[in-house]
Amino acid sequence: MPFTPLPPAPVPGLPALAGLCTLHQATAPGLSVDATVARLKRLHAVARALHGVLIARVTDEPQYELKMLYSHHAWLLAEFVSAIRGRVGEMREPPLGLEDPPPAALQLALDEVAAAPDGTHLCAALYTVLLPTLDEACAALHADAHPLADAPTRHLLRHARLDLAEALTAGRQAAQALAAASEPSASWLEVLHLAMAAAHGLDGTASEAPPCPAARFSTTPRPYDPVPRRDARFSDPYNMGVNAEAFIYDTSFPPEPKLLMLAYKRLREIDVPEMMASIIVETTGKPWGYTRDMTRQLWDEARHAMMGEVLFADLGVDWPALVRVNFTWSLGLNTQITALERHAVLYFIEQGLMPRHGKRYEWEIAQAAGSPLAITFQDYDWADEVLHARIGKQWYVSAMPSQTEALRAGDRAWSRVLMDWTAWQRDGLTTHENWWPALYADACQRLGWTPDPRVAAFDTSYADQRADLKSVSHSG
């Protein structure tokens, strides 16, 4: 007769219910699917609207730090929106109703935020009213959802609140700094509170609702402004006097001074979020996945700009004093060609960065120069561009007859963008100063580099060459 071992005795003290909750806690019925979905849809409507508000402000917000902040928080909200859409789709058959507008009072609050006249009011509205209330609604739903039956929703909300906490920490700091210079309208902020209260709260769970207040700023909707703006640190934004690519791709120049140009190229990528925001705002009829992916790329490009800022700091460079970071690329694309053509240009440039002389080459420069920080930054910059090429293929190339035609369309669109080199000079907007010799001399003195007369004499501009070193069109 075969031996049959006895089952092991239960081990006392092991976590019940996979550690989600106690047996006693699980005996409370919790929310129904319908109630949970209704509240998730409110959170979705608010997060999606605030994402759109932030994206729309990236281009014309002059403060560099706010451009970066808006880019980051737009991405965090895009991820939250995507998570909610996925969860609602798991709980209900289509139509899911995720595109339905929120109640009128809640829509008023969102419209008022979108119409905020400046960064001071926008940051006060976002970081002292809307996002704190959104976080409270997430906390309330997490508390009310059944810990076992609705564990996926609770998981979603826990992670969303981590992102919201991060956004609120930085956002409140921004709001306080702006308010110190110019106080936002307290009566307008009260309108936001009253509008949400009139909607039975952001999540619709409040038992009472006061009358809806009258619109203030949103009586005149704020149009999207495609013209990029910069703060005083960007003192010469039309300057195209230094062709960074011509220097970096010249293999006869040593690697150490190329670190300066790499830092400049990264910081100059501030114009990519400025341009990509215009694509997202002006492109309609796309599925949410398009917006999510494009927002991720916009945020990546903002990160790249900050990498340049940090690399300059690591090199001890006072970049506002020594470097002239322009906005001519985003200005030209945003004001002269369509959103689809801008996406074509973006994809064309990304493909040019994939061959060995592109991002890999910049990473090799960082290695040759012996800068651990630059190596890290270029490594991730390169990895990001691989992702961006995939995003371009999925959302741009897929709508074109072929990869070849997609690239040709981008090249043609870029070639049509006029860079008014002499006109900007004639109008007194810039002298196209060659700021490179002073930057290089400063670095040699501080970092102990032996000055190379040929490096110091570099004087190639963008007058006749694009960043890919092809000929450009310009007027004047």
Order of alpha helices (4+ residues) and beta strands (2+ residues): alpha-alpha-alpha-alpha-alpha-alpha-alpha-alpha-alpha-alpha-alpha-alpha-alpha-alpha-alpha-alpha-alpha-alpha-alpha-alpha-alpha
